[in-house]
Amino acid sequence: MNPFSQYPLDELKLIYSLLHGALQEQPELMDSALLHDLQGYLQAAAKQAGIDATIHAQWASWLAGGPQLRGIE
């Protein structure tokens, strides 16, 4: 069982977005194992939802809780 699975997905998305948004002010976060593991977990969850995390518009919309932009590049 992944430790992230015990938390609500929307909460994890918010935390990831906040951490990712702070990268410019806190560049040491780039080397954070926690941020890396959280991103991997969320990318796997997005894939299960049919989201291609390599397409920024799909990934960003999914993280923000917006519409599921499948097929948009």
CHARMM internal coordinates of N, CA and C (Angstrom, degrees):
IC EDIT
DIST 1 N 1 CA 1.4584
DIST 1 CA 1 C 1.5331
ANGL 1 N 1 CA 1 C 108.40
DIST 1 C 2 N 1.3004
ANGL 1 CA 1 C 2 N 116.01
DIHE 1 N 1 CA 1 C 2 N 129.03
DIST 2 N 2 CA 1.4611
ANGL 1 C 2 N 2 CA 121.29
DIHE 1 CA 1 C 2 N 2 CA 177.24
DIST 2 CA 2 C 1.5258
ANGL 2 N 2 CA 2 C 108.64
DIHE 1 C 2 N 2 CA 2 C -75.25
DIST 2 C 3 N 1.3362
ANGL 2 CA 2 C 3 N 118.22
DIHE 2 N 2 CA 2 C 3 N 132.47
DIST 3 N 3 CA 1.4656
ANGL 2 C 3 N 3 CA 119.30
DIHE 2 CA 2 C 3 N 3 CA -178.97
DIST 3 CA 3 C 1.5253
ANGL 3 N 3 CA 3 C 113.63
DIHE 2 C 3 N 3 CA 3 C -59.11
DIST 3 C 4 N 1.3398
ANGL 3 CA 3 C 4 N 117.60
DIHE 3 N 3 CA 3 C 4 N -26.23
DIST 4 N 4 CA 1.4597
ANGL 3 C 4 N 4 CA 119.37
DIHE 3 CA 3 C 4 N 4 CA 178.74
DIST 4 CA 4 C 1.5306
ANGL 4 N 4 CA 4 C 111.92
DIHE 3 C 4 N 4 CA 4 C -69.64
DIST 4 C 5 N 1.3251
ANGL 4 CA 4 C 5 N 117.24
DIHE 4 N 4 CA 4 C 5 N -22.87
DIST 5 N 5 CA 1.4635
ANGL 4 C 5 N 5 CA 119.94
DIHE 4 CA 4 C 5 N 5 CA -175.23
DIST 5 CA 5 C 1.5246
ANGL 5 N 5 CA 5 C 113.02
DIHE 4 C 5 N 5 CA 5 C -67.11
DIST 5 C 6 N 1.3199
ANGL 5 CA 5 C 6 N 117.66
DIHE 5 N 5 CA 5 C 6 N -13.17
DIST 6 N 6 CA 1.4673
ANGL 5 C 6 N 6 CA 119.49
DIHE 5 CA 5 C 6 N 6 CA 179.69
DIST 6 CA 6 C 1.5344
ANGL 6 N 6 CA 6 C 112.68
DIHE 5 C 6 N 6 CA 6 C -83.49
DIST 6 C 7 N 1.3288
ANGL 6 CA 6 C 7 N 116.55
DIHE 6 N 6 CA 6 C 7 N -6.48
DIST 7 N 7 CA 1.4572
ANGL 6 C 7 N 7 CA 120.70
DIHE 6 CA 6 C 7 N 7 CA -178.10
DIST 7 CA 7 C 1.5220
ANGL 7 N 7 CA 7 C 110.58
DIHE 6 C 7 N 7 CA 7 C -107.31
DIST 7 C 8 N 1.3289
ANGL 7 CA 7 C 8 N 117.25
DIHE 7 N 7 CA 7 C 8 N 151.82
DIST 8 N 8 CA 1.4684
ANGL 7 C 8 N 8 CA 120.18
DIHE 7 CA 7 C 8 N 8 CA 177.19
DIST 8 CA 8 C 1.5343
ANGL 8 N 8 CA 8 C 110.76
DIHE 7 C 8 N 8 CA 8 C -62.36
DIST 8 C 9 N 1.3225
ANGL 8 CA 8 C 9 N 116.06
DIHE 8 N 8 CA 8 C 9 N 136.10
DIST 9 N 9 CA 1.4528
ANGL 8 C 9 N 9 CA 121.72
DIHE 8 CA 8 C 9 N 9 CA -177.91
DIST 9 CA 9 C 1.5272
ANGL 9 N 9 CA 9 C 111.72
DIHE 8 C 9 N 9 CA 9 C -58.18
DIST 9 C 10 N 1.3112
ANGL 9 CA 9 C 10 N 117.89
DIHE 9 N 9 CA 9 C 10 N -41.85
DIST 10 N 10 CA 1.4684
ANGL 9 C 10 N 10 CA 120.35
DIHE 9 CA 9 C 10 N 10 CA -179.69
DIST 10 CA 10 C 1.5261
ANGL 10 N 10 CA 10 C 111.47
DIHE 9 C 10 N 10 CA 10 C -62.74
DIST 10 C 11 N 1.3173
ANGL 10 CA 10 C 11 N 117.30
DIHE 10 N 10 CA 10 C 11 N -34.57
DIST 11 N 11 CA 1.4651
ANGL 10 C 11 N 11 CA 121.09
DIHE 10 CA 10 C 11 N 11 CA 177.73
DIST 11 CA 11 C 1.5328
ANGL 11 N 11 CA 11 C 110.11
DIHE 10 C 11 N 11 CA 11 C -67.90
DIST 11 C 12 N 1.3177
ANGL 11 CA 11 C 12 N 116.56
DIHE 11 N 11 CA 11 C 12 N -42.31
DIST 12 N 12 CA 1.4648
ANGL 11 C 12 N 12 CA 120.52
DIHE 11 CA 11 C 12 N 12 CA 178.05
DIST 12 CA 12 C 1.5234
ANGL 12 N 12 CA 12 C 111.36
DIHE 11 C 12 N 12 CA 12 C -64.63
DIST 12 C 13 N 1.3193
ANGL 12 CA 12 C 13 N 117.02
DIHE 12 N 12 CA 12 C 13 N -39.36
DIST 13 N 13 CA 1.4702
ANGL 12 C 13 N 13 CA 120.68
DIHE 12 CA 12 C 13 N 13 CA 177.51
DIST 13 CA 13 C 1.5256
ANGL 13 N 13 CA 13 C 110.52
DIHE 12 C 13 N 13 CA 13 C -61.17
DIST 13 C 14 N 1.3174
ANGL 13 CA 13 C 14 N 116.81
DIHE 13 N 13 CA 13 C 14 N -43.50
DIST 14 N 14 CA 1.4654
ANGL 13 C 14 N 14 CA 121.52
DIHE 13 CA 13 C 14 N 14 CA 179.86
DIST 14 CA 14 C 1.5278
ANGL 14 N 14 CA 14 C 110.93
DIHE 13 C 14 N 14 CA 14 C -63.58
DIST 14 C 15 N 1.3132
ANGL 14 CA 14 C 15 N 116.68
DIHE 14 N 14 CA 14 C 15 N -46.76
DIST 15 N 15 CA 1.4637
ANGL 14 C 15 N 15 CA 120.58
DIHE 14 CA 14 C 15 N 15 CA -179.95
DIST 15 CA 15 C 1.5192
ANGL 15 N 15 CA 15 C 110.60
DIHE 14 C 15 N 15 CA 15 C -62.05
DIST 15 C 16 N 1.3265
ANGL 15 CA 15 C 16 N 116.72
DIHE 15 N 15 CA 15 C 16 N -44.26
DIST 16 N 16 CA 1.4655
ANGL 15 C 16 N 16 CA 120.12
DIHE 15 CA 15 C 16 N 16 CA 178.18
DIST 16 CA 16 C 1.5296
ANGL 16 N 16 CA 16 C 110.30
DIHE 15 C 16 N 16 CA 16 C -60.65
DIST 16 C 17 N 1.3174
ANGL 16 CA 16 C 17 N 116.93
DIHE 16 N 16 CA 16 C 17 N -46.32
DIST 17 N 17 CA 1.4679
ANGL 16 C 17 N 17 CA 120.35
DIHE 16 CA 16 C 17 N 17 CA -178.51
DIST 17 CA 17 C 1.5281
ANGL 17 N 17 CA 17 C 111.52
DIHE 16 C 17 N 17 CA 17 C -61.32
DIST 17 C 18 N 1.3152
ANGL 17 CA 17 C 18 N 116.78
DIHE 17 N 17 CA 17 C 18 N -40.38
DIST 18 N 18 CA 1.4612
ANGL 17 C 18 N 18 CA 120.58
DIHE 17 CA 17 C 18 N 18 CA 178.25
DIST 18 CA 18 C 1.5310
ANGL 18 N 18 CA 18 C 111.51
DIHE 17 C 18 N 18 CA 18 C -65.63
DIST 18 C 19 N 1.3209
ANGL 18 CA 18 C 19 N 116.28
DIHE 18 N 18 CA 18 C 19 N -45.20
DIST 19 N 19 CA 1.4603
ANGL 18 C 19 N 19 CA 119.69
DIHE 18 CA 18 C 19 N 19 CA 178.45
DIST 19 CA 19 C 1.5250
ANGL 19 N 19 CA 19 C 111.25
DIHE 18 C 19 N 19 CA 19 C -64.60
DIST 19 C 20 N 1.3097
ANGL 19 CA 19 C 20 N 116.45
DIHE 19 N 19 CA 19 C 20 N -45.07
DIST 20 N 20 CA 1.4659
ANGL 19 C 20 N 20 CA 120.40
DIHE 19 CA 19 C 20 N 20 CA -179.39
DIST 20 CA 20 C 1.5288
ANGL 20 N 20 CA 20 C 110.20
DIHE 19 C 20 N 20 CA 20 C -63.13
DIST 20 C 21 N 1.3131
ANGL 20 CA 20 C 21 N 116.79
DIHE 20 N 20 CA 20 C 21 N -38.08
DIST 21 N 21 CA 1.4553
ANGL 20 C 21 N 21 CA 121.31
DIHE 20 CA 20 C 21 N 21 CA 179.07
DIST 21 CA 21 C 1.5207
ANGL 21 N 21 CA 21 C 113.34
DIHE 20 C 21 N 21 CA 21 C -67.56
DIST 21 C 22 N 1.3200
ANGL 21 CA 21 C 22 N 116.80
DIHE 21 N 21 CA 21 C 22 N -20.29
DIST 22 N 22 CA 1.4661
ANGL 21 C 22 N 22 CA 121.06
DIHE 21 CA 21 C 22 N 22 CA -178.72
DIST 22 CA 22 C 1.5290
ANGL 22 N 22 CA 22 C 112.72
DIHE 21 C 22 N 22 CA 22 C -91.89
DIST 22 C 23 N 1.3256
ANGL 22 CA 22 C 23 N 117.78
DIHE 22 N 22 CA 22 C 23 N 3.91
DIST 23 N 23 CA 1.4629
ANGL 22 C 23 N 23 CA 120.52
DIHE 22 CA 22 C 23 N 23 CA -175.67
DIST 23 CA 23 C 1.5270
ANGL 23 N 23 CA 23 C 113.34
DIHE 22 C 23 N 23 CA 23 C -60.18
DIST 23 C 24 N 1.3081
ANGL 23 CA 23 C 24 N 117.57
DIHE 23 N 23 CA 23 C 24 N -37.32
DIST 24 N 24 CA 1.4691
ANGL 23 C 24 N 24 CA 119.06
DIHE 23 CA 23 C 24 N 24 CA -179.18
DIST 24 CA 24 C 1.5247
ANGL 24 N 24 CA 24 C 111.82
DIHE 23 C 24 N 24 CA 24 C -65.60
DIST 24 C 25 N 1.3362
ANGL 24 CA 24 C 25 N 116.54
DIHE 24 N 24 CA 24 C 25 N -40.95
DIST 25 N 25 CA 1.4562
ANGL 24 C 25 N 25 CA 119.81
DIHE 24 CA 24 C 25 N 25 CA -179.99
DIST 25 CA 25 C 1.5235
ANGL 25 N 25 CA 25 C 112.45
DIHE 24 C 25 N 25 CA 25 C -80.93
DIST 25 C 26 N 1.3215
ANGL 25 CA 25 C 26 N 116.66
DIHE 25 N 25 CA 25 C 26 N -25.66
DIST 26 N 26 CA 1.4597
ANGL 25 C 26 N 26 CA 121.93
DIHE 25 CA 25 C 26 N 26 CA -177.34
DIST 26 CA 26 C 1.5344
ANGL 26 N 26 CA 26 C 109.72
DIHE 25 C 26 N 26 CA 26 C -128.93
DIST 26 C 27 N 1.3273
ANGL 26 CA 26 C 27 N 118.76
DIHE 26 N 26 CA 26 C 27 N 70.18
DIST 27 N 27 CA 1.4637
ANGL 26 C 27 N 27 CA 121.32
DIHE 26 CA 26 C 27 N 27 CA -174.40
DIST 27 CA 27 C 1.5281
ANGL 27 N 27 CA 27 C 114.17
DIHE 26 C 27 N 27 CA 27 C -60.52
DIST 27 C 28 N 1.3203
ANGL 27 CA 27 C 28 N 117.38
DIHE 27 N 27 CA 27 C 28 N -19.61
DIST 28 N 28 CA 1.4651
ANGL 27 C 28 N 28 CA 119.28
DIHE 27 CA 27 C 28 N 28 CA 177.99
DIST 28 CA 28 C 1.5304
ANGL 28 N 28 CA 28 C 112.17
DIHE 27 C 28 N 28 CA 28 C -65.15
DIST 28 C 29 N 1.3273
ANGL 28 CA 28 C 29 N 116.91
DIHE 28 N 28 CA 28 C 29 N -17.14
DIST 29 N 29 CA 1.4625
ANGL 28 C 29 N 29 CA 120.26
DIHE 28 CA 28 C 29 N 29 CA 175.52
DIST 29 CA 29 C 1.5293
ANGL 29 N 29 CA 29 C 111.88
DIHE 28 C 29 N 29 CA 29 C -63.65
DIST 29 C 30 N 1.3337
ANGL 29 CA 29 C 30 N 117.46
DIHE 29 N 29 CA 29 C 30 N -23.44
DIST 30 N 30 CA 1.4674
ANGL 29 C 30 N 30 CA 121.11
DIHE 29 CA 29 C 30 N 30 CA 179.52
DIST 30 CA 30 C 1.5294
ANGL 30 N 30 CA 30 C 110.83
DIHE 29 C 30 N 30 CA 30 C -58.44
DIST 30 C 31 N 1.3283
ANGL 30 CA 30 C 31 N 117.43
DIHE 30 N 30 CA 30 C 31 N -29.62
DIST 31 N 31 CA 1.4565
ANGL 30 C 31 N 31 CA 122.03
DIHE 30 CA 30 C 31 N 31 CA -178.93
DIST 31 CA 31 C 1.5271
ANGL 31 N 31 CA 31 C 112.71
DIHE 30 C 31 N 31 CA 31 C -96.82
DIST 31 C 32 N 1.3234
ANGL 31 CA 31 C 32 N 116.85
DIHE 31 N 31 CA 31 C 32 N 9.17
DIST 32 N 32 CA 1.4571
ANGL 31 C 32 N 32 CA 121.03
DIHE 31 CA 31 C 32 N 32 CA -176.86
DIST 32 CA 32 C 1.5315
ANGL 32 N 32 CA 32 C 111.12
DIHE 31 C 32 N 32 CA 32 C -75.57
DIST 32 C 33 N 1.3192
ANGL 32 CA 32 C 33 N 115.63
DIHE 32 N 32 CA 32 C 33 N 121.26
DIST 33 N 33 CA 1.4680
ANGL 32 C 33 N 33 CA 120.60
DIHE 32 CA 32 C 33 N 33 CA 176.91
DIST 33 CA 33 C 1.5331
ANGL 33 N 33 CA 33 C 110.20
DIHE 32 C 33 N 33 CA 33 C -64.19
DIST 33 C 34 N 1.3139
ANGL 33 CA 33 C 34 N 116.51
DIHE 33 N 33 CA 33 C 34 N -36.61
DIST 34 N 34 CA 1.4596
ANGL 33 C 34 N 34 CA 120.28
DIHE 33 CA 33 C 34 N 34 CA 179.45
DIST 34 CA 34 C 1.5269
ANGL 34 N 34 CA 34 C 110.87
DIHE 33 C 34 N 34 CA 34 C -61.56
DIST 34 C 35 N 1.3266
ANGL 34 CA 34 C 35 N 116.70
DIHE 34 N 34 CA 34 C 35 N -47.56
DIST 35 N 35 CA 1.4656
ANGL 34 C 35 N 35 CA 120.04
DIHE 34 CA 34 C 35 N 35 CA 179.72
DIST 35 CA 35 C 1.5261
ANGL 35 N 35 CA 35 C 110.46
DIHE 34 C 35 N 35 CA 35 C -62.81
DIST 35 C 36 N 1.3076
ANGL 35 CA 35 C 36 N 117.27
DIHE 35 N 35 CA 35 C 36 N -41.74
DIST 36 N 36 CA 1.4588
ANGL 35 C 36 N 36 CA 121.97
DIHE 35 CA 35 C 36 N 36 CA 178.75
DIST 36 CA 36 C 1.5373
ANGL 36 N 36 CA 36 C 111.06
DIHE 35 C 36 N 36 CA 36 C -62.32
DIST 36 C 37 N 1.3282
ANGL 36 CA 36 C 37 N 116.82
DIHE 36 N 36 CA 36 C 37 N -46.59
DIST 37 N 37 CA 1.4647
ANGL 36 C 37 N 37 CA 120.55
DIHE 36 CA 36 C 37 N 37 CA 179.82
DIST 37 CA 37 C 1.5197
ANGL 37 N 37 CA 37 C 111.65
DIHE 36 C 37 N 37 CA 37 C -65.62
DIST 37 C 38 N 1.3314
ANGL 37 CA 37 C 38 N 116.88
DIHE 37 N 37 CA 37 C 38 N -39.77
DIST 38 N 38 CA 1.4594
ANGL 37 C 38 N 38 CA 120.83
DIHE 37 CA 37 C 38 N 38 CA 178.50
DIST 38 CA 38 C 1.5189
ANGL 38 N 38 CA 38 C 110.37
DIHE 37 C 38 N 38 CA 38 C -64.42
DIST 38 C 39 N 1.3275
ANGL 38 CA 38 C 39 N 117.34
DIHE 38 N 38 CA 38 C 39 N -41.98
DIST 39 N 39 CA 1.4600
ANGL 38 C 39 N 39 CA 120.73
DIHE 38 CA 38 C 39 N 39 CA 178.09
DIST 39 CA 39 C 1.5284
ANGL 39 N 39 CA 39 C 110.44
DIHE 38 C 39 N 39 CA 39 C -61.38
DIST 39 C 40 N 1.3138
ANGL 39 CA 39 C 40 N 117.41
DIHE 39 N 39 CA 39 C 40 N -44.83
DIST 40 N 40 CA 1.4591
ANGL 39 C 40 N 40 CA 120.94
DIHE 39 CA 39 C 40 N 40 CA 178.97
DIST 40 CA 40 C 1.5185
ANGL 40 N 40 CA 40 C 111.88
DIHE 39 C 40 N 40 CA 40 C -60.99
DIST 40 C 41 N 1.3270
ANGL 40 CA 40 C 41 N 116.60
DIHE 40 N 40 CA 40 C 41 N -42.39
DIST 41 N 41 CA 1.4639
ANGL 40 C 41 N 41 CA 121.10
DIHE 40 CA 40 C 41 N 41 CA 178.61
DIST 41 CA 41 C 1.5256
ANGL 41 N 41 CA 41 C 110.69
DIHE 40 C 41 N 41 CA 41 C -62.52
DIST 41 C 42 N 1.3291
ANGL 41 CA 41 C 42 N 115.96
DIHE 41 N 41 CA 41 C 42 N -45.79
DIST 42 N 42 CA 1.4565
ANGL 41 C 42 N 42 CA 120.17
DIHE 41 CA 41 C 42 N 42 CA -179.29
DIST 42 CA 42 C 1.5335
ANGL 42 N 42 CA 42 C 111.81
DIHE 41 C 42 N 42 CA 42 C -67.39
DIST 42 C 43 N 1.3169
ANGL 42 CA 42 C 43 N 117.45
DIHE 42 N 42 CA 42 C 43 N -37.32
DIST 43 N 43 CA 1.4610
ANGL 42 C 43 N 43 CA 120.02
DIHE 42 CA 42 C 43 N 43 CA 177.94
DIST 43 CA 43 C 1.5272
ANGL 43 N 43 CA 43 C 110.73
DIHE 42 C 43 N 43 CA 43 C -64.04
DIST 43 C 44 N 1.3308
ANGL 43 CA 43 C 44 N 117.13
DIHE 43 N 43 CA 43 C 44 N -37.98
DIST 44 N 44 CA 1.4650
ANGL 43 C 44 N 44 CA 120.82
DIHE 43 CA 43 C 44 N 44 CA 176.68
DIST 44 CA 44 C 1.5273
ANGL 44 N 44 CA 44 C 110.43
DIHE 43 C 44 N 44 CA 44 C -66.11
DIST 44 C 45 N 1.3285
ANGL 44 CA 44 C 45 N 117.14
DIHE 44 N 44 CA 44 C 45 N -41.19
DIST 45 N 45 CA 1.4783
ANGL 44 C 45 N 45 CA 120.78
DIHE 44 CA 44 C 45 N 45 CA 178.19
DIST 45 CA 45 C 1.5231
ANGL 45 N 45 CA 45 C 110.06
DIHE 44 C 45 N 45 CA 45 C -65.30
DIST 45 C 46 N 1.3245
ANGL 45 CA 45 C 46 N 117.09
DIHE 45 N 45 CA 45 C 46 N -39.53
DIST 46 N 46 CA 1.4659
ANGL 45 C 46 N 46 CA 120.72
DIHE 45 CA 45 C 46 N 46 CA 178.21
DIST 46 CA 46 C 1.5223
ANGL 46 N 46 CA 46 C 110.34
DIHE 45 C 46 N 46 CA 46 C -63.57
DIST 46 C 47 N 1.3206
ANGL 46 CA 46 C 47 N 116.78
DIHE 46 N 46 CA 46 C 47 N -42.20
DIST 47 N 47 CA 1.4618
ANGL 46 C 47 N 47 CA 120.67
DIHE 46 CA 46 C 47 N 47 CA 179.31
DIST 47 CA 47 C 1.5254
ANGL 47 N 47 CA 47 C 110.73
DIHE 46 C 47 N 47 CA 47 C -60.65
DIST 47 C 48 N 1.3293
ANGL 47 CA 47 C 48 N 116.97
DIHE 47 N 47 CA 47 C 48 N -41.58
DIST 48 N 48 CA 1.4695
ANGL 47 C 48 N 48 CA 120.92
DIHE 47 CA 47 C 48 N 48 CA 177.56
DIST 48 CA 48 C 1.5215
ANGL 48 N 48 CA 48 C 111.17
DIHE 47 C 48 N 48 CA 48 C -62.46
DIST 48 C 49 N 1.3228
ANGL 48 CA 48 C 49 N 116.55
DIHE 48 N 48 CA 48 C 49 N -29.07
DIST 49 N 49 CA 1.4675
ANGL 48 C 49 N 49 CA 121.35
DIHE 48 CA 48 C 49 N 49 CA 179.36
DIST 49 CA 49 C 1.5266
ANGL 49 N 49 CA 49 C 111.71
DIHE 48 C 49 N 49 CA 49 C -86.29
DIST 49 C 50 N 1.3407
ANGL 49 CA 49 C 50 N 116.73
DIHE 49 N 49 CA 49 C 50 N 1.46
DIST 50 N 50 CA 1.4607
ANGL 49 C 50 N 50 CA 120.08
DIHE 49 CA 49 C 50 N 50 CA 179.21
DIST 50 CA 50 C 1.5059
ANGL 50 N 50 CA 50 C 114.26
DIHE 49 C 50 N 50 CA 50 C 86.32
DIST 50 C 51 N 1.3225
ANGL 50 CA 50 C 51 N 117.18
DIHE 50 N 50 CA 50 C 51 N 16.86
DIST 51 N 51 CA 1.4606
ANGL 50 C 51 N 51 CA 122.56
DIHE 50 CA 50 C 51 N 51 CA -178.80
DIST 51 CA 51 C 1.5240
ANGL 51 N 51 CA 51 C 109.23
DIHE 50 C 51 N 51 CA 51 C -98.74
DIST 51 C 52 N 1.3164
ANGL 51 CA 51 C 52 N 116.55
DIHE 51 N 51 CA 51 C 52 N 134.84
DIST 52 N 52 CA 1.4601
ANGL 51 C 52 N 52 CA 121.93
DIHE 51 CA 51 C 52 N 52 CA 175.65
DIST 52 CA 52 C 1.5204
ANGL 52 N 52 CA 52 C 107.32
DIHE 51 C 52 N 52 CA 52 C -94.56
DIST 52 C 53 N 1.3284
ANGL 52 CA 52 C 53 N 116.23
DIHE 52 N 52 CA 52 C 53 N 103.97
DIST 53 N 53 CA 1.4680
ANGL 52 C 53 N 53 CA 121.16
DIHE 52 CA 52 C 53 N 53 CA -176.08
DIST 53 CA 53 C 1.5198
ANGL 53 N 53 CA 53 C 112.82
DIHE 52 C 53 N 53 CA 53 C -67.77
DIST 53 C 54 N 1.3273
ANGL 53 CA 53 C 54 N 117.85
DIHE 53 N 53 CA 53 C 54 N -12.19
DIST 54 N 54 CA 1.4650
ANGL 53 C 54 N 54 CA 119.86
DIHE 53 CA 53 C 54 N 54 CA 177.17
DIST 54 CA 54 C 1.5222
ANGL 54 N 54 CA 54 C 111.75
DIHE 53 C 54 N 54 CA 54 C -81.20
DIST 54 C 55 N 1.3268
ANGL 54 CA 54 C 55 N 116.72
DIHE 54 N 54 CA 54 C 55 N -10.73
DIST 55 N 55 CA 1.4668
ANGL 54 C 55 N 55 CA 121.76
DIHE 54 CA 54 C 55 N 55 CA 175.74
DIST 55 CA 55 C 1.5295
ANGL 55 N 55 CA 55 C 107.11
DIHE 54 C 55 N 55 CA 55 C -99.92
DIST 55 C 56 N 1.3158
ANGL 55 CA 55 C 56 N 115.61
DIHE 55 N 55 CA 55 C 56 N 108.80
DIST 56 N 56 CA 1.4646
ANGL 55 C 56 N 56 CA 121.04
DIHE 55 CA 55 C 56 N 56 CA -170.59
DIST 56 CA 56 C 1.5279
ANGL 56 N 56 CA 56 C 113.03
DIHE 55 C 56 N 56 CA 56 C -53.59
DIST 56 C 57 N 1.3119
ANGL 56 CA 56 C 57 N 118.50
DIHE 56 N 56 CA 56 C 57 N -43.97
DIST 57 N 57 CA 1.4747
ANGL 56 C 57 N 57 CA 120.95
DIHE 56 CA 56 C 57 N 57 CA -177.44
DIST 57 CA 57 C 1.5276
ANGL 57 N 57 CA 57 C 110.91
DIHE 56 C 57 N 57 CA 57 C -60.92
DIST 57 C 58 N 1.3239
ANGL 57 CA 57 C 58 N 117.11
DIHE 57 N 57 CA 57 C 58 N -42.36
DIST 58 N 58 CA 1.4705
ANGL 57 C 58 N 58 CA 120.49
DIHE 57 CA 57 C 58 N 58 CA 178.68
DIST 58 CA 58 C 1.5245
ANGL 58 N 58 CA 58 C 110.79
DIHE 57 C 58 N 58 CA 58 C -65.86
DIST 58 C 59 N 1.3322
ANGL 58 CA 58 C 59 N 115.46
DIHE 58 N 58 CA 58 C 59 N -48.16
DIST 59 N 59 CA 1.4642
ANGL 58 C 59 N 59 CA 121.06
DIHE 58 CA 58 C 59 N 59 CA -178.04
DIST 59 CA 59 C 1.5280
ANGL 59 N 59 CA 59 C 111.14
DIHE 58 C 59 N 59 CA 59 C -61.73
DIST 59 C 60 N 1.3288
ANGL 59 CA 59 C 60 N 117.56
DIHE 59 N 59 CA 59 C 60 N -48.28
DIST 60 N 60 CA 1.4627
ANGL 59 C 60 N 60 CA 121.89
DIHE 59 CA 59 C 60 N 60 CA -178.13
DIST 60 CA 60 C 1.5270
ANGL 60 N 60 CA 60 C 111.58
DIHE 59 C 60 N 60 CA 60 C -63.33
DIST 60 C 61 N 1.3249
ANGL 60 CA 60 C 61 N 116.63
DIHE 60 N 60 CA 60 C 61 N -42.20
DIST 61 N 61 CA 1.4609
ANGL 60 C 61 N 61 CA 119.96
DIHE 60 CA 60 C 61 N 61 CA 179.43
DIST 61 CA 61 C 1.5281
ANGL 61 N 61 CA 61 C 111.02
DIHE 60 C 61 N 61 CA 61 C -65.36
DIST 61 C 62 N 1.3242
ANGL 61 CA 61 C 62 N 116.32
DIHE 61 N 61 CA 61 C 62 N -42.44
DIST 62 N 62 CA 1.4605
ANGL 61 C 62 N 62 CA 120.53
DIHE 61 CA 61 C 62 N 62 CA 179.22
DIST 62 CA 62 C 1.5245
ANGL 62 N 62 CA 62 C 110.30
DIHE 61 C 62 N 62 CA 62 C -63.54
DIST 62 C 63 N 1.3206
ANGL 62 CA 62 C 63 N 117.23
DIHE 62 N 62 CA 62 C 63 N -44.71
DIST 63 N 63 CA 1.4701
ANGL 62 C 63 N 63 CA 120.23
DIHE 62 CA 62 C 63 N 63 CA 178.97
DIST 63 CA 63 C 1.5249
ANGL 63 N 63 CA 63 C 111.59
DIHE 62 C 63 N 63 CA 63 C -60.51
DIST 63 C 64 N 1.3158
ANGL 63 CA 63 C 64 N 116.22
DIHE 63 N 63 CA 63 C 64 N -38.52
DIST 64 N 64 CA 1.4701
ANGL 63 C 64 N 64 CA 120.85
DIHE 63 CA 63 C 64 N 64 CA -177.66
DIST 64 CA 64 C 1.5216
ANGL 64 N 64 CA 64 C 112.85
DIHE 63 C 64 N 64 CA 64 C -80.64
DIST 64 C 65 N 1.3275
ANGL 64 CA 64 C 65 N 116.88
DIHE 64 N 64 CA 64 C 65 N -2.52
DIST 65 N 65 CA 1.4599
ANGL 64 C 65 N 65 CA 119.64
DIHE 64 CA 64 C 65 N 65 CA -179.67
DIST 65 CA 65 C 1.5099
ANGL 65 N 65 CA 65 C 113.01
DIHE 64 C 65 N 65 CA 65 C 79.33
DIST 65 C 66 N 1.3412
ANGL 65 CA 65 C 66 N 115.68
DIHE 65 N 65 CA 65 C 66 N 16.34
DIST 66 N 66 CA 1.4596
ANGL 65 C 66 N 66 CA 120.79
DIHE 65 CA 65 C 66 N 66 CA -179.97
DIST 66 CA 66 C 1.5184
ANGL 66 N 66 CA 66 C 112.05
DIHE 65 C 66 N 66 CA 66 C -82.07
DIST 66 C 67 N 1.3073
ANGL 66 CA 66 C 67 N 115.68
DIHE 66 N 66 CA 66 C 67 N -166.76
DIST 67 N 67 CA 1.4707
ANGL 66 C 67 N 67 CA 119.92
DIHE 66 CA 66 C 67 N 67 CA -178.64
DIST 67 CA 67 C 1.5296
ANGL 67 N 67 CA 67 C 110.51
DIHE 66 C 67 N 67 CA 67 C -64.37
DIST 67 C 68 N 1.2987
ANGL 67 CA 67 C 68 N 115.39
DIHE 67 N 67 CA 67 C 68 N 150.69
DIST 68 N 68 CA 1.4652
ANGL 67 C 68 N 68 CA 122.26
DIHE 67 CA 67 C 68 N 68 CA 178.99
DIST 68 CA 68 C 1.5272
ANGL 68 N 68 CA 68 C 108.20
DIHE 67 C 68 N 68 CA 68 C -79.97
DIST 68 C 69 N 1.3108
ANGL 68 CA 68 C 69 N 116.61
DIHE 68 N 68 CA 68 C 69 N 97.76
DIST 69 N 69 CA 1.4659
ANGL 68 C 69 N 69 CA 123.35
DIHE 68 CA 68 C 69 N 69 CA -174.56
DIST 69 CA 69 C 1.5301
ANGL 69 N 69 CA 69 C 111.28
DIHE 68 C 69 N 69 CA 69 C -84.44
DIST 69 C 70 N 1.2992
ANGL 69 CA 69 C 70 N 117.18
DIHE 69 N 69 CA 69 C 70 N 68.03
DIST 70 N 70 CA 1.4619
ANGL 69 C 70 N 70 CA 120.46
DIHE 69 CA 69 C 70 N 70 CA 179.08
DIST 70 CA 70 C 1.5116
ANGL 70 N 70 CA 70 C 109.22
DIHE 69 C 70 N 70 CA 70 C -76.65
DIST 70 C 71 N 1.3225
ANGL 70 CA 70 C 71 N 115.26
DIHE 70 N 70 CA 70 C 71 N 141.40
DIST 71 N 71 CA 1.4526
ANGL 70 C 71 N 71 CA 120.37
DIHE 70 CA 70 C 71 N 71 CA 175.91
DIST 71 CA 71 C 1.5077
ANGL 71 N 71 CA 71 C 115.00
DIHE 70 C 71 N 71 CA 71 C 81.20
DIST 71 C 72 N 1.3445
ANGL 71 CA 71 C 72 N 116.69
DIHE 71 N 71 CA 71 C 72 N 2.61
DIST 72 N 72 CA 1.4643
ANGL 71 C 72 N 72 CA 121.23
DIHE 71 CA 71 C 72 N 72 CA 178.92
DIST 72 CA 72 C 1.5169
ANGL 72 N 72 CA 72 C 108.44
DIHE 71 C 72 N 72 CA 72 C -100.91
DIST 72 C 73 N 1.3187
ANGL 72 CA 72 C 73 N 115.43
DIHE 72 N 72 CA 72 C 73 N 132.66
DIST 73 N 73 CA 1.4710
ANGL 72 C 73 N 73 CA 118.71
DIHE 72 CA 72 C 73 N 73 CA 179.66
DIST 73 CA 73 C 1.4638
ANGL 73 N 73 CA 73 C 111.17
DIHE 72 C 73 N 73 CA 73 C -109.03
END
COOR INIT
IC SEED 1 N 1 CA 1 C
IC BUILD
